[in-house]
Amino acid sequence: MNVKSYYLIFLLLSFSISLSFGQTCHFDDPHLQGGEVSRAKRKCKAGELHGENISVKSAEAEYKGGFKRGLLSGEGKYILYGKYEYKGLFDAGKFHGEGEIKYLDTKDFYKGQWSKGKKNGQGEYRYADGTVYSGEFFNDKREGKGILKNKKIEYDGEWKADKKNGYGIYSEKKGIKYEGNWSDDKYHGKGRLEYANGDVYEGHFSNNKPDGFGEFTSKNNAVYYKGNYKNGNYNGKGFLKKITKSGRLNEELSYEGTFFKGTFHGKGRLKLISQKGKRSKETIYDGEFKKGKKEGMGVLSYSGTKREQAFSYKGEFKNDKINGYGVYIWYETMRRTKTKKESSTYRGYFKNGLPDGYGIRSYKDGTTSKIGRFKAGKFVEKISKEKVLAELAEHEKFKKSDDEQENRSEERKVSETSTNRQKITEMAKELIGSRRCSGGSGPKCFDCSGFSKYVYQEAAGIEIPRTSRDQFSVSQGRKINKTELKPGDLLFFDTNKRDGRNRVTHVGIYVGNNTMVHSSSSEMKVVEVDISEGYYKENFVGAKKFLGDEDLPKKNSPPERKKKKRNNKLLYGKASYYADKFNGRNTASGETFDNNKYTAAHRELPFGTMVEVTNLKNKRSVIVKINDRGPFSKDRIIDLSKKAASDLDFIRDGVVKVSVRVIEQKK
C-alpha cells in the first residue's frame, strides 16, 4: 500500500469522526426544549437521545434520568419550576409505574402508581390541609376503594370520579355517622344515619334525605317513626309516636295512617293521652285528615278522670272542627263503679263544634227531647219531628250499605298490594350489583333466599321463610302458573336436576318482561336475567305469590267481613338482656343479631311485631321489634337487646319487672 492510500484512509476517518461529534441528538419534551444536555452521558441512536443518567436543563424545567428514543424513560427526577417535582419511573415520556410527586404550588404530595402520566392504581395523596387519601386511583381521580380522613372527618368506602359512590362508612368527629350506600357524594340507597344529637334513622335515602321505607328513633325515644318517607318528610303509610314532658304534664301522641309532606293526610288513627299527676285524659280520632287537620268523615271519642265528662262523635269534620252532619253522644261517669253511662244524644248539623241547623237532642233521664233548629249550640226554634227527620234523612251519610263499605275496603287492599309489588320490584333492581356470599341475608351481601327474604321484609314488611325450599313449600302464599306471574312474585328452580325430583334449590324475584333479579352463584353478585329460554327455562320448578289476591270481590258473593282486632293487652313479667357473645349470631328469624339495635326475643309473638316495653321501676319505655325466640327461663317474658336495656336503665340490675304492650302485630 503506498503513501497516497494511507493518506486517503486518514482523511475518511477524520471526516467520520467529525460527523459523529457534530451530530444533534433529538429529544421530545415541551418544557425541556432548548435545554442544555450533559455531553458526558449522552448518546445518540438514530438521531435521538438515548441512555441513562442524562441531565437536561432548560429555562422551564430540569431532568436527570434515562432517555429511550428521545423520550423520558426508566428512573428519573423531573422538576417543572413552580409547579411540581417528580421522582420515579417514566415510560414513553410520561410518569409510568411507581413514583412520587410534590406539587410546589399547592404543597400537596402523592406517592403511588402511575400510568401514562396519570395516577392509576394504589396510592396515597396528602393534601396541604392535612387531609389524607389512601386507596385506589383511576385517571387522576379517586376511584375504587379508599380511605379519606383528616382531623374532622373520615370516610372508608368506594369512590367513583373523585366522589363517594357505592358502599361506605362516613363519620364526623363529635358529629354524624353514616353507614350505607352513596351516589355522587350523597346518601343514596339503603343506609343507617346517626345524627350528632343521638337520633338514629335506618332505611332508604335519596340525595342525602330519607326517601322510601325507613325507621327513625330519637335519642331518648321521645319520637319514633316507622314508615315511608319522601324528600326527608313522612310521606305515605307510617306509624308515629311522640312523648313530651313539661313539668308534671306528660303527653303521648301516637298516629297510624297516611302522611303527606310530614303531616297527617288521608285515613288514619290518632291517639293522645295526657297525664298530670293522677288526672289523665284520652282522645282518639279515627278518620280522615287533610294537611294535619281533621277533614272529612271520622269518629272522635274523649274520656278522662271521674271529674271529666266523656263524649263520642261520629260524623263530618272541617278544618279540624266538628262541621256538618253527625251524631254526638255525651256520657257521665258513675262515681261508685267509675263506668261511663250515656246521658244525652244530639243528631243533626254542626258548625264550629256546636249544634247549628236542624237537629234532635234527646236525654236518657226522660227529659223532653228538643226537636227543631239550633244556633251556636242553643235551641232556637221548635219544628215538627216529621219535618226534621225528613231533612236529616235527605242528608244522611251513614246509611251506606255494608257491602259498599266492604268493597271499598277490598279496593284499598288491592291498591296496597300493587304498591307493595312496585316497592319489591324497585328494591330488587336497586340491589343489582350487590355482592353474593354464602349464608348472606343483607344488606352487604346475599345468597338467593336471603336476597328474596330481605327484599320482601324491607320493601313491603312481609315476613317469609329463610330458605328457598321453605319459601316454596310453606302454606303462606299461593302457588301459581307462569301465565299468572306479576312483578314481585317468586320463581323457584332446581339447579341440580340430577334425579328428576324437581327439588327447590334456588329462588329469584320476577320483575316483569320475562326477567328476574336474583343472587347468582356463577356471577357472584345480584343480577337481572332472562327466564324465557336457556338454563332458567329448563330448570324451572314453580312460582309463588305472597301478596294476596288482586281480584275484586264479586257483587253476588261479597267476602266475609273480618273485624280488625287490636291487641292492646298488657303483659307483665320480668325482662333480661342479651350478653355480648351473641352479637353477630343468627336469630330465629334469620336476621343477624345486633346488640346496638332495638330488638327482642319472645316465645310466641310473630317476627316483626313491634312492642312497647316499660320498666315498672322507673317508668321508662322503649319500642322494640321481635326477631328471635326466647327467653327460655320460665320466670321471664322477654329478652331485650343491650341497647334497649340501656335505655330502660337496668344494665346493672340484669333483670327487671316490665310491662309489654303490642303496638303493631305481624301476621
C-alpha positions as CSV (number, residue, x, y, z in Angstrom):
1,M,0.0,0.0,0.0
2,N,1.6,3.3,-1.0
3,V,1.6,6.7,0.8
4,K,-1.4,8.0,-1.1
5,S,-3.6,5.1,0.1
6,Y,-2.7,5.7,3.8
7,Y,-3.5,9.4,3.3
8,L,-7.0,8.7,1.9
9,I,-7.8,6.3,4.7
10,F,-6.8,9.0,7.2
11,L,-9.0,11.6,5.6
12,L,-12.0,9.3,5.6
13,L,-11.6,8.5,9.3
14,S,-11.2,12.2,10.2
15,F,-14.4,13.1,8.3
16,S,-16.3,10.2,10.0
17,I,-15.2,11.3,13.5
18,S,-16.1,14.9,12.8
19,L,-19.6,13.9,11.7
20,S,-20.0,11.8,14.9
21,F,-19.1,14.7,17.2
22,G,-21.1,17.2,15.4
23,Q,-24.4,15.1,15.3
24,T,-27.5,16.7,17.0
25,C,-29.4,14.3,19.4
26,H,-33.2,14.9,19.3
27,F,-35.5,14.5,22.4
28,D,-39.2,15.2,22.9
29,D,-40.4,17.1,25.9
30,P,-42.1,20.5,25.6
31,H,-40.6,22.0,28.8
32,L,-37.0,20.8,28.2
33,Q,-36.8,22.0,24.6
34,G,-33.7,24.2,24.0
35,G,-32.1,23.0,27.2
36,E,-28.5,22.1,27.7
37,V,-27.7,18.4,27.6
38,S,-24.8,16.9,29.6
39,R,-22.3,15.7,27.0
40,A,-20.6,13.1,29.2
41,K,-23.6,10.8,29.4
42,R,-25.4,11.5,26.2
43,K,-25.7,9.0,23.4
44,C,-27.4,9.1,20.1
45,K,-29.3,6.4,18.5
46,A,-30.8,7.0,15.0
47,G,-30.5,10.7,15.8
48,E,-32.5,10.5,19.1
49,L,-31.2,10.9,22.7
50,H,-30.7,7.5,24.3
51,G,-29.1,6.4,27.6
52,E,-29.2,6.6,31.4
53,N,-28.4,9.3,34.0
54,I,-28.6,12.1,31.4
55,S,-29.0,15.6,32.7
56,V,-31.1,18.2,30.8
57,K,-31.7,21.7,32.0
58,S,-33.9,24.4,30.4
59,A,-35.4,27.7,31.4
60,E,-38.7,25.9,32.4
61,A,-37.6,22.6,33.8
62,E,-34.8,20.2,34.5
63,Y,-34.5,16.5,34.3
64,K,-31.9,13.9,35.3
65,G,-32.6,10.2,34.3
66,G,-33.0,7.9,31.4
67,F,-33.9,8.5,27.7
68,K,-35.1,6.0,25.2
69,R,-35.5,7.0,21.5
70,G,-35.7,10.7,22.6
71,L,-38.3,10.1,25.3
72,L,-38.0,10.2,29.1
73,S,-37.7,6.5,30.2
74,G,-36.7,4.5,33.2
75,E,-35.9,6.1,36.5
76,G,-35.5,9.8,36.8
77,K,-36.2,13.1,38.5
78,Y,-38.2,15.8,36.8
79,I,-38.7,19.4,38.1
80,L,-41.1,21.8,36.5
81,Y,-40.2,25.1,38.1
82,G,-43.0,26.5,40.3
83,K,-45.3,23.5,39.5
84,Y,-44.1,20.1,40.7
85,E,-41.2,17.9,41.5
86,Y,-41.5,14.2,40.4
87,K,-39.2,11.3,41.3
88,G,-39.9,7.8,39.9
89,L,-40.4,5.8,36.8
90,F,-41.0,7.1,33.3
91,D,-42.2,5.4,30.0
92,A,-42.6,6.9,26.6
93,G,-42.1,10.4,28.1
94,K,-44.7,10.1,30.8
95,F,-44.9,9.2,34.5
96,H,-45.5,5.4,34.5
97,G,-45.1,2.9,37.4
98,E,-44.1,3.7,40.9
99,G,-43.4,7.4,41.7
100,E,-43.9,10.3,44.0
101,I,-44.7,13.9,43.2
102,K,-44.6,17.1,45.3
103,Y,-46.8,20.0,44.0
104,L,-44.8,23.2,44.6
105,D,-47.8,25.5,44.2
106,T,-50.4,23.7,46.4
107,K,-47.9,21.8,48.7
108,D,-49.8,18.6,48.1
109,F,-47.9,15.3,47.9
110,Y,-48.7,12.0,46.1
111,K,-46.9,8.6,46.3
112,G,-48.1,5.6,44.4
113,Q,-48.8,4.1,41.0
114,W,-48.9,6.0,37.6
115,S,-50.0,5.1,34.1
116,K,-49.5,7.2,31.0
117,G,-48.9,10.4,33.1
118,K,-51.9,9.9,35.4
119,K,-52.5,8.5,38.8
120,N,-53.7,4.9,38.3
121,G,-53.7,2.1,40.9
122,Q,-52.9,2.1,44.6
123,G,-51.5,5.3,46.1
124,E,-51.6,7.9,48.9
125,Y,-52.4,11.5,48.4
126,R,-51.6,14.1,51.2
127,Y,-53.3,17.4,50.9
128,A,-51.7,20.6,52.3
129,D,-54.5,21.0,54.9
130,G,-53.7,17.6,56.5
131,T,-56.3,15.5,54.7
132,V,-55.0,12.1,53.5
133,Y,-56.5,9.8,51.0
134,S,-55.1,6.2,50.8
135,G,-56.6,3.9,48.2
136,E,-57.2,3.4,44.5
137,F,-57.0,5.9,41.7
138,F,-58.1,5.9,38.0
139,N,-57.3,8.7,35.5
140,D,-56.0,11.1,38.2
141,K,-59.2,10.6,40.3
142,R,-60.2,8.7,43.4
143,E,-61.9,5.5,42.1
144,G,-62.3,2.2,43.7
145,K,-61.9,1.5,47.5
146,G,-60.1,4.1,49.6
147,I,-60.0,5.9,52.9
148,L,-60.2,9.7,53.2
149,K,-59.6,11.3,56.6
150,N,-58.5,14.4,58.4
151,K,-59.0,15.9,61.9
152,K,-62.7,16.4,61.3
153,I,-64.0,13.5,59.1
154,E,-63.2,10.0,57.9
155,Y,-64.7,8.0,55.0
156,D,-63.9,4.4,54.3
157,G,-65.6,3.0,51.2
158,E,-66.0,3.1,47.5
159,W,-65.3,6.0,45.1
160,K,-66.0,6.9,41.5
161,A,-64.7,10.0,39.7
162,D,-63.5,11.6,43.0
163,K,-66.9,11.2,44.6
164,K,-68.3,8.8,47.1
165,N,-70.2,6.1,45.1
166,G,-71.2,2.7,46.4
167,Y,-71.0,1.3,49.9
168,G,-69.1,3.3,52.6
169,I,-68.8,4.4,56.2
170,Y,-68.6,8.1,57.0
171,S,-68.1,9.8,60.4
172,E,-67.5,13.2,61.7
173,K,-65.7,13.9,65.0
174,K,-68.4,14.7,67.5
175,G,-70.9,14.6,64.6
176,I,-72.9,12.4,62.4
177,K,-72.1,8.8,61.4
178,Y,-73.4,7.2,58.2
179,E,-73.0,3.6,57.0
180,G,-74.6,2.6,53.7
181,N,-74.8,3.4,50.0
182,W,-73.7,6.6,48.3
183,S,-74.2,8.2,44.9
184,D,-72.3,11.4,43.8
185,D,-71.2,12.2,47.3
186,K,-74.7,11.9,48.7
187,Y,-76.5,9.3,50.8
188,H,-78.5,7.2,48.3
189,G,-80.0,3.8,48.8
190,K,-80.0,1.7,52.0
191,G,-78.2,3.2,55.0
192,R,-78.1,4.0,58.7
193,L,-77.5,7.5,59.9
194,E,-76.7,8.5,63.5
195,Y,-77.2,12.2,64.0
196,A,-75.0,14.4,66.2
197,N,-77.7,14.6,68.8
198,G,-78.0,10.8,69.1
199,D,-81.1,10.4,66.9
200,V,-80.9,7.4,64.5
201,Y,-82.5,6.8,61.1
202,E,-82.2,3.5,59.3
203,G,-83.8,2.9,55.9
204,H,-83.6,4.3,52.3
205,F,-82.1,7.6,51.2
206,S,-82.1,9.8,48.1
207,N,-80.0,12.9,47.7
208,N,-79.0,13.0,51.4
209,K,-82.6,12.8,52.6
210,P,-84.7,9.9,53.9
211,D,-86.7,8.6,50.9
212,G,-88.6,5.3,50.9
213,F,-89.2,3.0,53.8
214,G,-87.3,3.8,57.0
215,E,-87.3,3.8,60.8
216,F,-86.4,6.8,63.0
217,T,-85.7,6.8,66.7
218,S,-84.8,9.8,68.7
219,K,-82.0,9.6,71.4
220,N,-84.4,9.4,74.3
221,N,-87.2,7.6,72.5
222,A,-89.3,10.7,72.6
223,V,-90.0,10.3,68.9
224,Y,-90.4,7.1,67.0
225,Y,-91.5,6.7,63.4
226,K,-91.6,3.7,61.1
227,G,-93.0,4.0,57.6
228,N,-92.5,5.8,54.2
229,Y,-90.5,9.0,53.6
230,K,-90.3,11.3,50.6
231,N,-87.7,14.1,50.3
232,G,-87.0,13.9,54.0
233,N,-90.6,14.0,55.2
234,Y,-93.1,11.4,56.4
235,N,-95.0,10.5,53.3
236,G,-97.2,7.5,52.7
237,K,-98.2,4.9,55.3
238,G,-96.5,5.0,58.7
239,F,-96.6,4.8,62.5
240,L,-95.6,7.8,64.6
241,K,-95.2,8.1,68.4
242,K,-94.2,11.2,70.3
243,I,-93.7,11.7,74.1
244,T,-93.5,15.2,75.5
245,K,-92.9,16.1,79.2
246,S,-93.3,19.6,80.7
247,G,-93.3,19.8,84.4
248,R,-95.9,17.4,85.8
249,L,-97.7,17.2,82.4
250,N,-96.9,14.1,80.3
251,E,-98.3,13.7,76.8
252,E,-98.1,10.7,74.5
253,L,-99.3,11.0,70.9
254,S,-99.5,8.0,68.5
255,Y,-100.7,8.1,64.9
256,E,-101.1,5.2,62.5
257,G,-102.1,6.0,58.9
258,T,-101.0,8.0,55.9
259,F,-98.8,11.1,55.8
260,F,-98.2,13.8,53.2
261,K,-95.2,16.2,53.4
262,G,-94.8,15.4,57.1
263,T,-98.4,15.9,58.2
264,F,-101.4,13.6,58.7
265,H,-103.1,13.3,55.4
266,G,-105.7,10.7,54.4
267,K,-107.0,7.9,56.5
268,G,-105.5,7.5,60.0
269,R,-106.0,6.9,63.7
270,L,-104.7,9.5,66.2
271,K,-104.5,8.8,69.9
272,L,-103.5,11.4,72.5
273,I,-103.0,10.6,76.2
274,S,-102.4,13.5,78.7
275,Q,-101.5,12.9,82.3
276,K,-100.9,15.4,85.0
277,G,-100.5,13.9,88.5
278,K,-103.4,11.4,89.0
279,R,-105.6,13.0,86.3
280,S,-105.5,11.7,82.8
281,K,-107.3,12.3,79.5
282,E,-107.5,10.2,76.4
283,T,-108.6,11.5,73.0
284,I,-109.0,9.1,70.0
285,Y,-109.8,10.1,66.4
286,D,-110.2,7.5,63.7
287,G,-111.0,9.1,60.3
288,E,-109.8,11.3,57.5
289,F,-107.2,14.1,57.7
290,K,-106.1,16.9,55.4
291,K,-102.8,18.8,55.9
292,G,-102.6,17.7,59.5
293,K,-106.2,18.6,60.4
294,K,-109.3,16.5,60.7
295,E,-111.2,16.8,57.5
296,G,-114.0,14.6,56.1
297,M,-115.7,11.6,57.9
298,G,-114.4,10.4,61.2
299,V,-115.1,9.1,64.7
300,L,-113.9,11.1,67.8
301,S,-114.0,10.0,71.4
302,Y,-112.8,11.6,74.6
303,S,-112.6,10.3,78.1
304,G,-111.0,11.5,81.3
305,T,-111.0,11.0,85.1
306,K,-114.2,10.9,87.1
307,R,-114.3,14.7,87.2
308,E,-114.2,15.0,83.4
309,Q,-117.2,14.5,81.1
310,A,-116.8,12.0,78.2
311,F,-118.2,12.1,74.7
312,S,-118.1,10.5,71.3
313,Y,-118.9,11.9,67.9
314,K,-119.3,10.2,64.5
315,G,-119.7,12.5,61.5
316,E,-118.2,15.2,59.4
317,F,-115.2,17.4,60.2
318,K,-113.9,20.5,58.6
319,N,-110.7,22.5,59.4
320,D,-110.1,20.3,62.5
321,K,-113.5,21.0,63.9
322,I,-116.9,19.3,64.0
323,N,-118.7,20.7,61.0
324,G,-121.6,19.2,59.0
325,Y,-123.8,16.2,59.9
326,G,-123.1,13.9,62.7
327,V,-124.2,12.1,65.9
328,Y,-122.8,13.4,69.2
329,I,-123.2,11.4,72.5
330,W,-122.5,12.7,76.0
331,Y,-121.5,10.4,78.8
332,E,-121.4,10.7,82.6
333,T,-119.1,8.8,84.9
334,M,-120.7,6.8,87.7
335,R,-118.9,7.6,90.9
336,R,-119.0,4.2,92.5
337,T,-118.4,1.9,89.5
338,K,-116.4,4.5,87.6
339,T,-118.1,3.4,84.4
340,K,-119.4,5.6,81.6
341,K,-123.1,5.9,81.1
342,E,-124.8,7.6,78.1
343,S,-126.6,10.8,79.3
344,S,-127.8,12.5,76.1
345,T,-127.5,12.4,72.3
346,Y,-127.6,15.0,69.6
347,R,-128.2,14.0,66.0
348,G,-128.1,16.7,63.4
349,Y,-125.9,19.5,61.9
350,F,-122.9,21.2,63.5
351,K,-120.9,24.4,62.9
352,N,-117.5,25.0,64.6
353,G,-118.1,22.2,67.0
354,L,-121.6,23.3,68.1
355,P,-125.1,22.2,67.1
356,D,-126.2,24.5,64.3
357,G,-129.1,23.8,62.0
358,Y,-131.7,21.0,62.1
359,G,-131.2,18.5,64.9
360,I,-132.7,16.3,67.6
361,R,-131.4,16.5,71.2
362,S,-132.6,13.5,73.4
363,Y,-132.0,12.7,77.0
364,K,-131.8,9.3,78.7
365,D,-133.3,10.5,82.0
366,G,-136.7,11.1,80.4
367,T,-136.4,14.8,79.9
368,T,-138.3,16.1,76.9
369,S,-136.3,16.0,73.7
370,K,-135.6,19.1,71.7
371,I,-136.5,18.8,68.1
372,G,-136.0,21.7,65.7
373,R,-133.4,24.2,64.7
374,F,-130.3,25.1,66.7
375,K,-128.0,28.1,66.5
376,A,-124.4,28.2,68.0
377,G,-125.3,25.4,70.4
378,K,-128.7,26.8,71.5
379,F,-132.2,25.6,70.7
380,V,-133.9,28.5,68.9
381,E,-136.9,27.0,67.0
382,K,-139.2,24.1,67.6
383,I,-140.2,22.2,64.4
384,S,-142.2,19.1,63.9
385,K,-140.4,15.8,64.3
386,E,-141.5,14.6,60.8
387,K,-140.0,17.6,59.1
388,V,-136.8,17.4,61.0
389,L,-136.4,13.7,60.3
390,A,-137.2,14.2,56.6
391,E,-134.5,16.9,56.5
392,L,-131.9,14.7,58.2
393,A,-132.8,11.6,56.2
394,E,-132.2,13.6,53.0
395,H,-128.7,14.4,54.1
396,E,-128.0,11.2,56.0
397,K,-124.4,10.0,55.2
398,F,-124.1,7.0,57.5
399,K,-126.7,4.6,55.9
400,K,-124.5,3.3,53.1
401,S,-124.7,-0.5,52.8
402,D,-122.1,-2.7,54.4
403,D,-121.4,-4.3,51.0
404,E,-120.3,-0.9,49.6
405,Q,-118.1,-0.3,52.6
406,E,-116.6,-3.8,52.3
407,N,-116.0,-3.3,48.6
408,R,-114.1,0.0,49.3
409,S,-112.0,-1.9,51.9
410,E,-111.2,-4.6,49.3
411,E,-110.2,-1.9,46.7
412,R,-107.8,-0.4,49.3
413,K,-106.3,-3.8,49.8
414,V,-105.8,-4.1,46.0
415,S,-104.1,-0.7,46.0
416,E,-101.8,-1.6,48.8
417,T,-100.9,-4.9,47.1
418,S,-100.0,-3.0,43.9
419,T,-97.9,-0.6,45.8
420,N,-96.1,-3.5,47.6
421,R,-95.3,-5.1,44.2
422,Q,-93.8,-1.9,42.9
423,K,-91.7,-1.4,46.1
424,I,-90.4,-5.0,45.9
425,T,-89.6,-4.7,42.2
426,E,-87.8,-1.3,42.7
427,M,-85.7,-2.5,45.6
428,A,-84.8,-5.7,43.8
429,K,-83.5,-3.7,40.9
430,E,-81.8,-1.2,43.2
431,L,-79.7,-4.0,44.7
432,I,-78.4,-5.3,41.4
433,G,-74.6,-5.5,41.6
434,S,-74.6,-6.3,45.4
435,R,-72.1,-9.0,46.4
436,R,-73.1,-12.7,46.7
437,C,-72.0,-14.6,49.8
438,S,-72.9,-18.0,51.3
439,G,-75.5,-17.6,54.0
440,G,-75.8,-13.8,53.4
441,S,-79.1,-12.1,54.2
442,G,-78.1,-8.5,53.6
443,P,-77.6,-5.7,53.5
444,K,-74.0,-6.0,52.3
445,C,-74.2,-9.4,50.6
446,F,-76.8,-12.1,49.9
447,D,-77.4,-15.7,49.0
448,C,-80.5,-16.4,46.8
449,S,-83.1,-16.9,49.6
450,G,-81.5,-14.3,51.8
451,F,-82.0,-11.8,49.0
452,S,-85.7,-12.6,48.5
453,K,-86.4,-12.6,52.2
454,Y,-84.5,-9.3,52.7
455,V,-86.4,-7.5,49.8
456,Y,-89.8,-8.7,51.0
457,Q,-89.2,-7.6,54.6
458,E,-87.6,-4.2,53.8
459,A,-89.7,-3.2,50.9
460,A,-93.2,-4.4,52.0
461,G,-92.8,-5.6,55.6
462,I,-93.7,-9.2,54.6
463,E,-92.0,-12.0,56.6
464,I,-91.3,-15.1,54.5
465,P,-89.2,-18.2,55.5
466,R,-85.4,-18.1,55.3
467,T,-84.6,-20.9,52.8
468,S,-85.8,-21.3,49.2
469,R,-87.2,-24.8,49.9
470,D,-89.3,-23.4,52.8
471,Q,-90.4,-20.4,50.8
472,F,-91.8,-22.7,48.2
473,S,-93.4,-25.4,50.5
474,V,-94.8,-23.2,53.3
475,S,-98.6,-22.8,53.4
476,Q,-98.1,-19.0,53.4
477,G,-98.8,-17.5,49.9
478,R,-100.2,-19.4,46.8
479,K,-98.5,-21.4,44.1
480,I,-99.3,-20.0,40.6
481,N,-98.6,-20.8,36.9
482,K,-96.1,-18.9,34.7
483,T,-99.1,-17.3,33.0
484,E,-100.2,-15.7,36.3
485,L,-96.9,-14.1,37.1
486,K,-96.8,-10.5,38.1
487,P,-93.8,-8.3,39.2
488,G,-92.9,-9.2,42.8
489,D,-93.8,-12.9,42.6
490,L,-91.1,-15.5,43.4
491,L,-89.7,-18.0,41.0
492,F,-88.2,-21.4,42.1
493,F,-85.6,-23.6,40.3
494,D,-83.7,-26.9,40.7
495,T,-80.1,-26.1,39.9
496,N,-79.1,-29.7,40.3
497,K,-81.6,-31.7,38.1
498,R,-79.8,-34.9,38.8
499,D,-82.6,-37.3,39.6
500,G,-85.6,-35.6,38.1
501,R,-87.2,-34.9,41.5
502,N,-87.6,-31.1,41.0
503,R,-86.1,-30.2,44.4
504,V,-86.1,-26.5,45.0
505,T,-82.5,-25.2,45.4
506,H,-82.8,-21.6,44.1
507,V,-85.1,-18.6,44.1
508,G,-85.4,-15.3,42.4
509,I,-87.8,-12.3,42.2
510,Y,-89.8,-11.8,39.0
511,V,-89.6,-8.1,37.8
512,G,-91.7,-8.3,34.6
513,N,-90.9,-8.8,30.8
514,N,-89.7,-12.4,31.4
515,T,-86.9,-11.3,33.6
516,M,-86.0,-11.9,37.2
517,V,-83.5,-10.5,39.7
518,H,-81.6,-13.0,41.8
519,S,-78.3,-13.6,43.7
520,S,-76.2,-15.6,41.1
521,S,-73.6,-18.1,42.3
522,S,-71.9,-18.0,38.9
523,E,-71.7,-14.2,38.7
524,M,-71.1,-13.9,42.4
525,K,-73.4,-10.9,42.6
526,V,-77.1,-9.9,42.2
527,V,-78.1,-9.8,38.5
528,E,-81.1,-9.5,36.2
529,V,-81.6,-12.4,33.8
530,D,-83.9,-13.6,31.1
531,I,-86.0,-16.7,32.1
532,S,-87.8,-17.3,28.8
533,E,-85.1,-19.5,27.4
534,G,-82.0,-21.5,28.2
535,Y,-80.8,-22.6,31.7
536,Y,-83.6,-21.0,33.8
537,K,-86.4,-22.2,31.5
538,E,-85.1,-25.8,31.7
539,N,-84.6,-25.8,35.5
540,F,-87.9,-24.0,36.4
541,V,-89.8,-25.8,39.2
542,G,-92.7,-23.4,40.1
543,A,-93.8,-19.9,41.1
544,K,-95.5,-18.4,44.1
545,K,-97.2,-15.2,45.2
546,F,-97.2,-13.8,48.8
547,L,-99.0,-10.6,48.0
548,G,-102.7,-11.6,48.2
549,D,-105.5,-11.8,45.6
550,E,-105.9,-8.7,43.4
551,D,-109.3,-9.8,42.1
552,L,-112.1,-7.5,43.4
553,P,-114.9,-9.3,45.3
554,K,-117.8,-10.2,43.2
555,K,-121.1,-8.4,43.9
556,N,-123.1,-11.6,44.1
557,S,-120.9,-13.1,46.7
558,P,-119.3,-10.5,49.0
559,P,-116.5,-11.7,51.2
560,E,-116.9,-12.3,54.8
561,R,-116.2,-9.3,56.9
562,K,-113.4,-9.6,59.4
563,K,-113.1,-7.0,62.1
564,K,-109.5,-6.0,62.9
565,K,-108.6,-7.0,66.4
566,R,-106.4,-4.5,68.3
567,N,-104.2,-6.3,70.7
568,N,-103.6,-3.7,73.4
569,K,-103.4,-6.2,76.3
570,L,-100.6,-5.5,78.7
571,L,-98.3,-8.4,79.7
572,Y,-96.4,-8.3,82.9
573,G,-93.3,-10.2,83.9
574,K,-89.5,-10.0,84.1
575,A,-87.1,-8.9,81.3
576,S,-83.4,-9.6,80.8
577,Y,-81.0,-8.7,78.1
578,Y,-78.6,-10.4,75.6
579,A,-74.9,-10.9,76.5
580,D,-72.3,-9.5,74.1
581,K,-71.3,-13.0,73.0
582,F,-74.5,-13.3,71.0
583,N,-73.6,-10.3,68.8
584,G,-73.3,-11.3,65.2
585,R,-75.1,-14.6,65.5
586,N,-78.2,-15.5,63.5
587,T,-81.6,-15.1,65.3
588,A,-84.6,-17.5,64.9
589,S,-86.0,-15.1,62.2
590,G,-82.8,-15.4,60.1
591,E,-81.7,-11.8,60.9
592,T,-78.2,-11.2,62.3
593,F,-78.3,-10.2,65.9
594,D,-77.0,-6.7,66.7
595,N,-76.9,-5.6,70.4
596,N,-76.9,-2.0,69.3
597,K,-80.4,-2.2,67.7
598,Y,-83.8,-2.2,69.3
599,T,-84.8,-5.8,69.0
600,A,-86.1,-8.5,71.4
601,A,-86.9,-12.2,71.8
602,H,-90.4,-13.5,72.7
603,R,-91.7,-17.1,72.8
604,E,-95.0,-16.5,70.9
605,L,-95.3,-13.1,69.1
606,P,-94.8,-13.2,65.3
607,F,-91.5,-11.9,64.0
608,G,-91.6,-8.3,63.0
609,T,-94.1,-7.4,65.8
610,M,-93.5,-4.0,67.4
611,V,-93.9,-3.9,71.2
612,E,-93.6,-1.2,73.8
613,V,-91.7,-2.4,76.9
614,T,-91.9,-0.3,80.1
615,N,-89.6,-0.6,83.1
616,L,-92.1,-0.6,86.0
617,K,-89.3,0.6,88.4
618,N,-88.6,3.9,86.6
619,K,-91.5,4.1,84.1
620,R,-89.1,4.4,81.2
621,S,-90.3,2.9,77.9
622,V,-88.8,1.7,74.7
623,I,-90.2,0.3,71.4
624,V,-88.5,-2.9,70.0
625,K,-89.0,-5.4,67.2
626,I,-89.5,-9.1,67.8
627,N,-86.9,-11.0,65.7
628,D,-85.9,-14.0,68.0
629,R,-87.4,-16.7,70.2
630,G,-86.9,-16.8,74.0
631,P,-86.4,-16.3,76.8
632,F,-86.1,-19.9,78.0
633,S,-86.3,-19.1,81.7
634,K,-89.8,-19.7,83.0
635,D,-89.8,-16.5,85.1
636,R,-89.1,-14.1,82.2
637,I,-91.3,-13.0,79.4
638,I,-88.9,-11.1,77.1
639,D,-85.2,-10.8,76.3
640,L,-84.0,-7.3,75.1
641,S,-81.0,-6.2,73.2
642,K,-78.4,-4.4,75.3
643,K,-79.3,-1.1,73.6
644,A,-82.9,-1.4,74.7
645,A,-81.9,-2.5,78.2
646,S,-79.6,0.6,78.4
647,D,-82.5,2.9,77.5
648,L,-84.6,1.2,80.2
649,D,-81.7,1.7,82.7
650,F,-81.4,-1.9,84.1
651,I,-77.9,-2.9,82.9
652,R,-76.7,-3.1,86.5
653,D,-79.8,-4.9,87.7
654,G,-79.7,-7.5,85.0
655,V,-83.3,-8.5,85.4
656,V,-86.3,-6.1,86.0
657,K,-90.1,-6.2,86.1
658,V,-91.7,-4.8,83.0
659,S,-94.9,-4.4,81.1
660,V,-95.2,-5.4,77.4
661,R,-97.8,-3.9,75.1
662,V,-98.2,-4.9,71.4
663,I,-98.2,-1.8,69.1
664,E,-98.1,-3.5,65.7
665,Q,-98.6,-7.2,65.3
666,K,-97.5,-9.0,62.1
667,K,-99.5,-12.0,60.9
